[in-house]
Amino acid sequence: MSIKKVIVGCALAGLAILFAGAAGEPWDNGRNAVLVEEVYVVKPGDTLWGISETYLRKNTGTRRYILEYKSGIEELNLWLVERKGVIYPGDEIKVTYWVKGEQGGEQ
């Protein structure tokens, strides 16, 4: 199998995964979403990708994808960029995620 076929196959699989969410639950564009801010303390064995996956699952108020979410964590914690994403146990990472808010009355 040529390397080009592998690359094309991976790209197609990635696009299928990306667009699979488009047919899922309808989003309200975050109109009723509430932003939650937390500080996560890194534990041994943690990775930035793993932390991103954990908090992405908590993000129920808006649609976000893993790469977008990981980039958002890096934007909130500029020291991660300086360290090229290397994290150590005890590091404190600011994270945010959106949760569905209460449906209020018409205003």
N, C-alpha and C positions, 0 to 999 in steps of 0.2 A: 504494500500500500504506500503510495507516495505521500510525502509531507503535505503537499497541496490538498489532497483529499482529506487528510486529517484536519487541517486548518478549516477547510470549508465545512466539514461535518461538525466541528466544534462551534463554528459561527452559526450554523443553522440550528443546532441544539440550543445555543444561547438565546437566539431570537425566539425560538418556540417557548422557552421558559419565560422570557420577558413578556411576550404577548399572551401567555396563558392567563395571567392575572387580569387582562383586559375584559375577559368574559365573566369574571367573578362578581362579587358583591358590588352594587353600585355605591359610589362615594358621593358625598354632598359637597365636595371641594373644600372640606375643612370648615364650613360655615359654623358648625356647632362644636368644633374641636377646641380642646383646652390643652395648652402647652404645659408639660410637666418637666421640671428640671431636677436632676439628681447628680450626685457625685458618686462615682463607682470607684472602689478601692481595688486595684489589681491584685489578683491572687496568683500563686505559683501555677504555671501551666496556661494562664490566660493568653489569648492573642487578641489583637485589635479586631480581627475578623470575627472571632467568636463573641466578643463583647457586642459588636455591631449586630450580629444575628440575634442575640438575647434581647437587646433593646428594640430591634426592629419588630419583633413579635409583640412587644408591648404597644407599639405604634398603631392604634386602632382608629384614630381620628382622621388620618390622611393616608394617601397612597404614597409610599416611598419604596425605593429599591435598595438593595444591600450596598451597592457601590456609592449611591447617593448618600445613604445613611453614614457609611464609613467616612466619606469626605466631610460630612457635616460634623462628625466628632473631631476630625482633624482641624476644622475651622474653629471650633470652640476651644481647642487645646493646641495653640500654635507651637508649643514645645514638642508636640508629636512630630511636626514637620521637621523641626530642627534635628530631632533624633532619628529621622527617617522611619518613624512608626515603631521604633523599638520601645517596648514597655517592660517595666520591672515590678515585681511584687511590692506593694506599698504605694505605687504611683496613684495619684487621684485624678480621675478622668471625669470631666463634666460631660454629661449626656442630656439630651432633651428628646422628648417624644410627644406625640399628640394622641390624646384619648378622646373618644366621643363624649361630648358634653350633653348635658340635659337638654331636652327639647323644651325651650321656653315658649311662652305665649307670644302672639304677634305683637310687634312693637311699632 
